[in-house]
Each structure stands twice: as structure tokens, then as C-alpha cells.
Amino acid sequence: MEQHLKSSEFITDIVIGMSDGLTVPFALAAGLSGAVDSNAIVITAGIAEIVAGSIAMGLGGYLAGVTEQHHYEHELKREYEEVELYPQKEIDEVKEVFAEYGLSPEHQQLIAVELSKDKKKWVDFMMKFELGLEEPHPKRARNSALTIGTSYIVGGLLPLTAYFFTDKPTDGLILSTIITTICLFVFGYFKSKVTGQPPIYGALKVTFIGLLAAGAAFGIAKLIG
């Protein structure tokens, strides 16, 4: 169960980083391709955006992990205080949990009393079944920041590579669109498969959103230019 939870968090962080990494730098490069005549400008701006974006995304993941840890610790402390000050109330709450599973009042009482003999297990039970909280991994914040930031960099470099192998931004945009469309489709397919959604529908949805963002950026840049 614990390994399953860690894997889910890891996959979630990759999805967050890759989805933004593929979309935002691609949209920026597309917008610049409609406004400038130099691939060097697109590449420079793209790399600057990837660096800034990966730091911002990674920091966001870190702060979210720290907040999750602090919230858990706060609720854990409060739960220990409650079982110490209001033991009967907490026993009644344990019984309510098992009542939802259809256990008889006699079995509810028996389990609640037995569970209350071990304060740590009692509190752990209340954290999971009353509050719905699992203890975060101690390195969750750091791991989340690294995973999201790295995924953003990988995702952002994919559409930008096209501008290294072409002479003009318009040519780079065509190649970048092909590369990004394939990457968005593959990413959307596997993301949907992992999360239990229809893979083809998920792939098409992710691809459409990414191309729509890039098209809007390109159109606005052309309009302003």
C-alpha cells in the first residue's frame, strides 16, 4: 500500500511538470516565431523560460509538500491531545467508523476499546479513517520539487530542439509543431492509461489543449506585429 502511494505521487509530479513543460515553452516559441526573424532569439527566450518555469514549478511543488507535512503534523498533535483529553468522545468516533461498515454495536465497542489500549495505533487509526490523512514521506517536498522541475525541463526542451536544426523561426515552428504534437499525444495517452481514463480520448484532449495554446500565442504575436 505504501509503495503504491509513493508511485502515485511520483506519477502525479511527472504529469504536472511534463504537461506544463510541453505546453508553455511551445506556446512561447510559437508566439515568438510569429514576431521575430531569428532562431537565436527564440532559443534564448525559450531556455530562459524553461529555467524560470522549472524553478517556479519546482518551488511550487516543494511548498505544497511542506504545507502537506505541516498540516499532517498539526492534525497529529491535535489528535493526540483529543485522545488524552476526551477519550470517550474519540472512542465513540471509532465506533462510528465501524458502524459505517455495518458492524454490530457489540463489535464496535469491543474493537474501539481494544484499539484505545495503544495510543499510537489509536491516533493513527483516527488520522486515516476520521481525517483521511496519510503520513507524508519525510522527503516528499524535496522529491516533488526535483521531479516536477526536471519534468518541466525535459518537456520544455522537446519543442525547442526544432529551432536548433532549422534556419528560420517559421521552419522551426513547423518542425516544433510536429515534434510537440507527437509528444503531447504520447504523453496524453500514457497519462490517461495510468490514471484509468480512455487513452485515445485523453491523448487527443492533451494534444488539442497544447496546440490551441500555441496557436493562440502565434496568432496574437502575428496580430500585434
N, C-alpha and C positions, 0 to 999 in steps of 0.2 A: 504493500500500500504506500509506504514512504517513497519507494523508488518511483512509483507511478506518479506521485505528486511532484517530485523533482523534475521528471521528464516533462510533465505538463507545463511547469513554469518555464523550463528551458525552451520548449517549443513556442510558448506564448511570446517570450522575449525575442526569439528569432523572427516571428511573424511581425511583431511591432517594428523592429529595426528594418527588415527587408522591405516591408510594404511602403514605408516612408522613403527608404533609400532608393528604391526603384522609381518612385513617383516624383518626388520633389526635385532632385537634380536633373532628371529627364525633362521635367516641365521648364526648369530654369534654362537648360541648354536649348530647348526648343524655342523659348522666348527670345533668347539672345541670337539664335540663328536667323530670326526674322528682323533683327535690328542692327547687327554688326556684319563686317565683311572678313573678319579674321578668326580662324580656328583657335589661335593663341588666346584670344580674349575669352572665348567660350570655355576653353580648357582651364585657364586661370580662375575664372569666376566659378566654374564647376568644382574645382578642387577646393577653393576657399569655402564654398557652400557645404561640401561634404565634410570638411574638417569641423566647421562650426556646427553643422547639423548633428554630426556624430557625438560631439561633446555635449550639445544640448539634450539630445535624446538619451545619451548615457547618464547624464546628470539627473534627468527626469526619472529614469529607472532606478538610480541609486536612492534618490529622495523618497520614491514610492516604497522601496524596500525598507528604508529606515523607518518611515512612517508606519508601515505594517508591523515592524518589530516593536516599536514603541507602543503601538495600540495593543498588541498582544500582551506585553509586559504590564501595561496599565490594567487591563482586564484581569490578568492573572493575579495581580496584587489585590485587586478589589474582591475577587472570588475567594481568596484565602481569608480575607477579612470577614466576608459574609458567612463562611462556614464556621468561623470562630465565634462570631457574634450572634448569628441567627441559625444555629444548626437545624432546628426543626423546620424552619422555612425552606432550607436547602434540601432537606430530606423529602419534604413534600414536592419540591420541584423535580427531584429524581423520580419520584413515583409518577408524576405527571408525564414524564418522558416515556416510561414503560407503559403507562395507561394508553398512550397513543399507539403502542404496538399490540394492544389487546390483552395484556397480562391481567390476571385477576388481582383484586386488591390485596389478597394474601401474599401473592408472589411479589407484588410491587413493594410491600412493606418489608418482606424478607430480603430482597435484593438491596433496597435502599439502606437498610440497617447494616448489612454486611459491607456494603461499599463505604459507608461512613466511618468504618473502623480504620481505614487507611486514608489519611487526609490528602496525600498527594494524588492517589488514584481517584479519590472523590472529586478533587478540584479539576483534574484532567478530564474526567467524565463531564463535568459541568461546562468546561470550556468548549468541548467538542459538540455536545448534544444540546446544551441550553443556548450557547452563544454562537455555535457553528464556527469556532476558530481552531485552526491547526497551528501548532508552533512553527514559526518560520525557520528555515535553515539559518544558522548563525552567519553564514557568508552570503545570504540571499541578496542583499543590497549590492555588494561588490560584484557578484556573479552576474546579476541583472544588468548592471551598468556596462560591464565588459561585453556581454552577449549582444545587447541592443546596439551599443556603439559600433562594434565590429560588423554586425549585420548591416547596419546603415552604410558603413564604408563599402562593403562588398556590393551591396545593392546599388549604391551611387556610382561606383566606378564602371559598372557594366554598360550603361548608356553613354558614358563619357568616353569610353575607349574608341568609339567610332570616329571621334574628332582627331585622334592621333594618326589615323590611317587615311584621311581624306585631306583635300586641299582647301575646300571651301565649306563654310558653315551649312550651306544648303545641301551639299553632298553628305556632310557629316550627319545632318538631321535625318536624311533618308536611311542611311545605314544604322544610325542610332535607333530609329523607329523600328526597324526590322529586328534588331537585337533585343530591344526592350519589350517589344510585343511578344516575342518568343519567351523571354524570361518571365514576363508578367503571367503569361498563360501557364507555364510550367509551375511557377511559384503558386499561383492561384489553385491549380489542380491539386498539388500536394498539400497545400494548406487546408483545402476543403476535405480532402481524403482523411487527413489526420483528425480534423475536428468533426468528422461524421456527416458533412454536408455533401450534396451531389457534386462530384468533382468537376464535371464539364460546366455546369452552371456557375460554380464558384470561380472556375478559371476564366470564363467569359466575363463575369462581373468584375473581377480584379483587373483584367485587361482593359475593359471598357473605361473604368474609372481612371486608370493611368493614362490612357490615350486621350481621354476627354480633358484632363488637366493640362497635358502637353499642348493639345490643340488650342485650348483657351489662351494659354501663355503665348503661343506663337501668333495667334490672331490679334491679341492685344498689342504685342510688340510691333507687328506689321501696321496696325491701325495708327498707333502713336507715331511710328516712323514716317 
